[in-house]
Amino acid sequence: MKKDSIIRDIHVFREEHARKFNYDLDAMFADLRRKQARRKNVADLKPVKPALSCVAEPHAAYGTDCTKKVKKTAR
């Protein structure tokens, strides 16, 4: 099987990063969190409420209330 240079580079980076923090997972995780917090080009993916709250008819046994109007939000 041919060795992939990208995979090899990832393993080298992981090993260097772990060695830098003496293989302490908490310290490694905290460092990655700090790096992530400094990034400015990360998309903010917030959940979007659906425009339609119910597809089926209201049914008392299931506790659905499809009589409320849902406001459409601009994206």
N, C-alpha and C positions, 0 to 999 in steps of 0.2 A: 504494500500500500504506500502511495506517495505521501510524503510529509507536506503538510500545508504550512506555508510560512506565516500566514495570518494567525492560525491556531497556535503555532509555536510562539509568536510574539505575545499573544494573550496570556499564555502560560508563564512566559518570562515576566510580563508586567505584574501578574498576580503574585508570583513568587517574590519579586522585589518589594511590592507593596506590603505583603505579609511580613517579610523580614524587617522592613522599616519599623513596624509596630510590634516586633517580637512575637508575631503570630497571635496577638491579643485581638479576638474578634470584636470586642466592644470598642477598642481604640480604632480598629480598621473601619468599622461601621460609622463611628463618629466623624472620622476624616472624610469618608465618602459623602456623608450628610452635609458637612461644611462645604465641600466642593460643589455639591448639587445646589445648595442655597445661593452660591455666588453666580450661578449660571443665569443668563438673561434671556436666552433663546429657547426656553422650554415652554411648550404650549400649556395653557391652563385648560384642562379638559374637565369642565364641570358637567354634571349630568343635566340633561335637558328634559323638562317636563313634557310629556306627550300632549299634543293638541287635543286629542280625543281621550276623555277620561274613561269611558266605558264603551264597549262594543255591543254587549248583550243588553237585553231588556232588564230593568230593575227586578230583582228577585229578593224578597224578604228573607228567605232561608239562607242566602249567601251574604246578606248584609251589604249589597251593592246599592248605591244611590247615584243613579245616572241622571238625576234631574238637575244637578248643579251645572251651570255653564262654566266652561273653562276659558279663561282669557288667553288669547294668543299673545305670545311674547315675541318681540322682535329679536332677531339674532344679530 
